[in-house]
């Protein structure tokens, strides 16, 4: 019997959804196949699938990939081009059933390299039982975090995911620069990490990370999943994080804040405006897979409306508009339809194979900023020099 091996980002809803989707695939198609699911944290996933060339060697038939990694994977010939598969046995309503922001980042260089699986741009996630009016500026955000920081009740104002995995620290930095009217990359896609807005952004983030009257302890050990879990435990009043963690906190059986969650646009900085970030998880087929036909058929199955809805039911975020507008889902999660608005105001990273390297440079920048006392301008100049090497 054929076994599909899939490398999955470690997150309970991903793991349960992909297993149930495969069970449904086998049941409805009659295919004789099994699925081996291997959950991994961010860095091990990147190392196994991309750095270790597991997608090219045949170690993985399918992998969950962050859209930021796609250009790197394509440049290293790790991915199967899905365009010929789509031409031969197409997904009938692709791409019209998806927001354009979910169909472009995986199409470049003349190929279609992956299918969207889990969505949820960055937004403000907050406890509506504690906060009546969400903050419009980062200064208001900080003030609310301080006002609702009650450690003796095991509740903190806010949280940052500062674990250096090339993920949230990098994205937080970019959002804070953008929301102050700055740019992180120039028109040619080269990093610009030392602008006045970058200086203001890093100053704010290092201040917030050190404010023991506003922030959860030990944020340097928290990745995005752990920070979202802390919110679901009722230990955080508000945070800038992924939309998916709001839905998770409102649906997970173990959550202590079900029915108490709301989302809003991210705050703006001086001279800027609210902006979201569009980075999403995709399913890609390895160039070395010996089961490409079966893998494509399974990807097609995951892309159907019922399976996309199942992704949401399991606690992740579906990617089809039909899921976002589903009446039953919006009855349980009244803010779900706002995904369309968030995508309309979301920005994306440039398509470059150098993005993972730059994200780790910003990780190092953030780590030094929140743990040491070197001047902000010096840290930014050093990061800019490294990024341009």
Secondary structure, 3 states (H helix, E strand, C coil): CEEEEEEEECCHHHHHHHHHHHHHHHHHHCCCEEEEEEEECHHHHHHHHHHCCHHHHCCCCEEEEEHHHHHHHHHCCCECCCHHHHHHCCCCCCCCCECHHHCCCCEECCEECCEEEECCCEEEEEECCCCCCCCCEHHHHHHHHHHCCEHHHCEECECCCCCCCCCHHHHHHHHHHHCCCCCCECCCCCECCCCHHHHHHHHHHHHHHHCCCCECCCHHHCCHHHHHHHHHCCCECEEEEEHHHHHHHHHCCCCCCCCCEEEECCCECCCCCCCEECCCEEEEEECCCCCHHHHHHHHHHHCCHHHHHHHHHCCCCCCEHHHHCCHHHHHHCCCHHHHHHHHHCEECCCCCCCHHHHHHHHHHHHHHHHHCCCCHHHHHHHHHHHHCC
